[in-house]
Amino acid sequence: MTLAAAAQLEKTPLETYVPPAKPSLIGLSRAELAERLGHIGVAPAQRKMRAQQLWNWMYLRGARDFSEMTNVSKEMRAQLGEHFTVDRPEVVAEQISNDGTRKWLLRLPSGDDVQKAHEVECVYIPETDRGTLCVSSQVGCTLNCSFCHTGTQRLVRNLTAGEIIGQVMVARDRLNDWVDRETPNGNRLVTNIVMMGMGEPLYNFEAVRDALLIVTDNEGIGISRRRVTLSTSGVVPNIIRTGEEIGVMLAISLHAVRDELRDELVPLNRKYPLKELLQACRDYPGASNARRITFEYVMLKGVNDSLDDARRLVQLLKGIPAKINLIPFNPWPGSAYECSDWDQIEKFSEYIFNAGYSSPVRTPRGRDILAACGQLKSETEKLSVRERDALRAMAMTD
Ligand code: SF4
């Protein structure tokens, strides 16, 4: 592939992360916490124990300030407060859909210039047996998938591990969902994480990995690896690494069963065509009938929704422990596609089901707040300052 062709597939970040003068400890591993403690003069013999204390306060109990850390000495708390924070992204706006879906617009702490602060969205989807949080990995996206609203944005920058885990922490804060706080039925509300928000997670591999290792650590946020799903458009070289280094469930944004069409819908296919992508799935560490790979397939009217496509899909997935998630297309202003007719979605689903695959049709959630799949874009950017302040005030008071 020529450089020019590659440039069309992948955008280059416009900016790099600038940490605030007083950095947040959120997103650091135990070893990194111990190292930071060393920087502020904590004796080597104490660092491991202190790092574990911080870990528990931050990731198990969700402390928002060092003053809450009552088993840490007063002097140490003051010392920590002088150099660090436990800040997470700031909630700029909260919208609650008729169906209970919540979307937060989050401002990322970045440098000291508020004008330059970036924003991402994060969506919580409650269901009867679970609560799923959809998390972003980039501001904007590296890729240009033609059916995706986020793909129309520039790639501003990769998120840090702290900004990724910070989204989970904000959700727990807003839902009052930390370990020693009461929840309506005594269960945690955020039970599942999907890396399906803005961005291609495998183009920000290290930060996503570090954040997910904290999410799944059972002495902290403690969400099982089986309840964490990373969705990729098919960055083949990092698929195996995901299995080996993170060990979470894998989802593939497939959307087409022939290279010509997938080249158009998911242009990254020109770099990593179907054959290579499916081989990486066959080789995915830990995939089994109990841990199936999810293939996401957006239903586009007259584009990829024929029964011939369904037949080819079944053929392609032969030998892969798979389930197929059919996603009715969520139109957005300016999109070139329409959602398949319901009738056709049902026929497609039935064909796949009869071939032995689970093929649930994803119920559209949060459509009224543009929170549904592929619609994540900071449309609040268009709001006036006054409207945004009003939304922010709402977010702070309820
Ligand atoms: S579908 Fe995912 S990878 Fe493709 S443009 Fe949208 S956010 Fe990026």
Residues whose N, C-alpha, C, O or C-beta is under 5 A from the ligand:
A	BS01	SF4	C141 L143 N144 C145 C148 T150 G151 G197 M198 G199 E200 S233
